[in-house]
Amino acid sequence: MAVIQLKGSRRESLGKGGARRARAAGQIPGVIYGHGETPVPVAVDFKEFELALRGHKGGNAIVNLNVGSGDVTALLRDVQFDPLSRQIIHLDFQHISLTEQIVVEVAVHFVGTPIGVKDGGGILEHIVRTLQVRCLPTAIPPSIDVDVTALNIGDNLHVRDLPATGFEIVSEGDVTIAAVVAPAVEEVAAPVVVEEGAVAAAAAEPEVVATKGKKDAEPAVPEAAGKEAKKEKK
């Protein structure tokens, strides 16, 4: 891994107010820590930072940070973003030595299409996205390529199954990285079967409407006919 050259400066104004002033001046506030040293607040020009890391692939960038008083070799440990604007608002640098091994998180990259997905219609589940590895800073891989083409439905891939060249995977070997599972089957409600004779009997049986309080319902008499009947009685 190449070491990226980056210019910076010590930041005299500390706290939230100092960080806001640095951002207003087009700089990204940050801090350098590690090697048992007192953390040093720094600032990096926003445009220079973007330009320096434009060609870098993956995470774990190694930078040679010039802060005026000398160069510091550091690992870019964390980049904080504003949740709304997605602008970079803070950088964390860890002071390291190129001759000492470090532990870093490396992304897992799946290669190929599992046979269980291609031929069996299964689904590849990505269970682990990153793994911890130990190596020299210059040997940090941009990603860990994992070949999943041989996985069939019901197969799992574990950390212990991965080859490691130039670095040591320190994540636990029993951790499952990926699995191919059968596609979900939708449950279909079973049709209701009714015997032919029962359907015919139900169709032939007339509907019975009961009249509450009377055994035999009397026919309705129109209002005009009722008046004529009262005149005849008189």
C-alpha positions, 0 to 999 in steps of 0.5 A: 500500500502506497503512503499518501503525502498530505499537508496539515497544520497544528490547530491552536483553537480547540473545542467546538468553537475552534472546529467550527472556525476551521471548517469555516476556513475550508479546513477539516479539523482532526486529531493525531493520537497513538504511540503513547503520545499526547493527542495533537489537534490538527487541521487539513485543507479540505480540497487537498484532502480530497485530492490526496485520497482521490485515487485511494481504494478501500479504507485504511489509508496510510498518510505521511502528514506534514504538520509544520514541525515534521512528518508523521506517519499515520493511519486514517482511522475515522472520517466523520460526516455530517448526517445531513450534508454528508460533508466531512467534519472531522478526521482521526489519525493514528500515529503508527510505524511502518515496521510494526504490525497493526490490527485494522478492519478490512472489507469482505468482497464476494467474488462469483455467483454461487451454484445454489443461486445460479442453478437452485434459485437460492439467495446469498446472504452476506452475514459479515461485511468486514474482518479484522486483520493483523499485518504491517501497514504497507501490507493492508489489503484493500479488501478480502476477496472471497470466492463463493461460486462453490456454495450450494443451497444450505452451505456456509462459509466461515472465517477459517475457510479463508486463505490469508496471504501477507496478513493474519485474520484475527476474527474468530474462525467459527464466524459465518461470513456467507450462506446460501439459503433456499428461496422463501415459499409463499403459503397458499390457502387450500381451496374449500371443497364442498360436496356436490349434493350439499350445494344442490340442497342448499340451492333448493332450500327456500329462505325462511324469514321469521316474523317476531311476535306473530305466527301468521303475518297479515297482508298489508292493507293500503291506507286508502283501502282502509279509509273506504272500509271505515266509511262502509261501517258507518 
